[in-house]
Amino acid sequence: MTTKQIHSPQTSILNDPFKEQQHHEQEQEAVNRKEEQLVHIIPSTEKIVPPLNFCPVERYLYRSGQPSPVNFPFLSSLNLRTIIWLNNEDPQDSLLEFCDYNDIFLQFAAINPDGGEDDNPWDGLNEKSISNALKTLVNKENYPLLVCCGMGRHRTGTVIGCLRRIMKWNLASCSEEYRRFTGSRGGRILVELLIEGFDTSKIEINEATAPEFMLNALR
């Protein structure tokens, strides 16, 4: 009597190189599908954290306090071309390195190499420093752009307030926007007086290079 040999599926696969390869590919596909599902379930470990007092001002124009390394992933998403630094001392080395690595122009609008009114960090900006910043702000070639100082309150608020004056905002609206970022201590009367007294005629607006929001405001 002849005995019929029975091959199990596993034995057949191991004895057939083609089937063994096919089985391996099927297993790998199953693993890949599980990994793809996990990507949608497990959140990214990288946190997107805006800088202190960050806020959009106009399209491609932003304001904030001094960015720190935890904010850099967020800033990278803005594709910044320019950062205007309004304090009279250098920012943190990490910000300098971030700008250098990402080819961002860092303008030191309030640092006077020959000395001047802005040497005291507790003083407000003078008109020269404000004008330096505004001349950069009215040129669309510098955008996307971030205006910042230590806390993103008074110095940044001064420059943005003067920008609003150029845009024909009334003083009440300029003051309301400034105070929104000053916290529980409120605004500084000297800042509001500086915004009110700034001579906007010093800032020339070129229609060919002005940002769209500025042209719309002046129409």
Secondary structure, 3 states (H helix, E strand, C coil): CCCCCCCCHHHHHHHCHHHHHHHHHHHHHHHHHHHHHHHHHCCCCCCCCCCCCCEEEECCEEEEECCCHHHHHHHHCCCCCEEEECCCCCCCHHHHHHHHHCCCEEEECCCCCCCCHHHCCCCCCCHHHHHHHHHHHCCHHHCCEEEEECCCCHHHHHHHHHHHHHCCCCHHHHHHHHHCCCHHHCCCHHHHHHHHHCCHHHCCCCCCCCCHHHHHHHC
